[in-house]
């Protein structure tokens, strides 16, 4: 009887506390047209695929002007809010 109760509690804990996650595409664009001699652009941050130790490369869209990165993330949030200062 104790084994059945422990197993049931374990199953409830394993399935009842998992938050649904959503796969989201985040597009980051950066205008560097007013900056001279840009060789490459990257972004850093928290959570995969970003890190604070190395750059996530951005691709040049318009020469010497516009860079873009597309990042796929898994999040527990249904919607992502733009956070621009």
C-alpha positions in Angstrom: 0.0 0.0 0.0 2.8 2.4 0.8 4.4 1.7 -2.6 1.2 2.6 -4.4 0.8 5.9 -2.5 4.4 6.8 -3.1 4.2 6.0 -6.8 0.9 8.0 -7.1 2.4 11.0 -5.3 5.5 10.8 -7.5 3.4 10.8 -10.7 1.4 13.8 -9.5 4.5 15.7 -8.7 6.1 14.9 -12.0 3.1 15.9 -14.2 1.3 18.5 -12.1 4.1 21.1 -11.7 5.4 21.3 -15.3 4.7 24.7 -16.9 3.9 24.6 -20.6 6.7 26.1 -22.7 6.4 27.9 -26.1 9.0 28.1 -28.9 9.4 31.7 -30.0 11.4 33.5 -32.6 13.0 36.7 -31.5 14.3 39.0 -34.2 16.9 41.6 -33.1 17.9 44.4 -35.5 20.6 47.0 -35.0 21.3 50.2 -37.0 25.0 51.0 -36.9 24.9 53.5 -39.7 26.2 56.3 -37.4 29.1 54.2 -36.1 32.4 54.1 -38.0 34.6 51.1 -38.8 32.2 48.4 -37.6 33.8 45.0 -38.2 31.3 42.7 -36.7 28.3 42.8 -34.4 27.1 40.4 -31.8 24.7 40.3 -28.8 25.0 38.7 -25.4 22.4 37.8 -22.8 21.0 35.3 -20.5 19.5 32.0 -21.5 20.3 29.7 -24.4 21.4 30.3 -27.1 22.8 33.6 -25.6 25.5 33.8 -23.0 27.4 36.6 -21.2 30.7 35.0 -22.1 30.6 35.0 -25.9 28.8 36.9 -28.7 25.9 35.5 -30.6 26.7 36.8 -34.1 24.5 39.2 -36.0 24.3 39.0 -39.8 24.9 42.1 -42.0 21.7 42.9 -43.8 22.7 46.3 -45.3 26.4 46.9 -45.7 27.8 49.3 -43.0 24.3 50.0 -41.7 21.9 47.2 -40.5 22.5 43.9 -38.7 20.0 41.3 -37.7 19.9 38.1 -35.6 17.1 35.6 -35.3 17.1 33.6 -32.1 14.8 30.7 -31.2 14.0 30.4 -27.5 11.8 28.3 -25.3 9.8 30.3 -22.8 7.1 29.8 -20.3 5.5 33.1 -21.4 2.7 33.0 -23.9 3.7 36.5 -25.2 7.0 38.3 -25.2 7.1 42.0 -24.6 9.5 44.3 -26.5 11.9 45.9 -24.1 13.5 48.9 -25.7 14.8 51.9 -23.7 
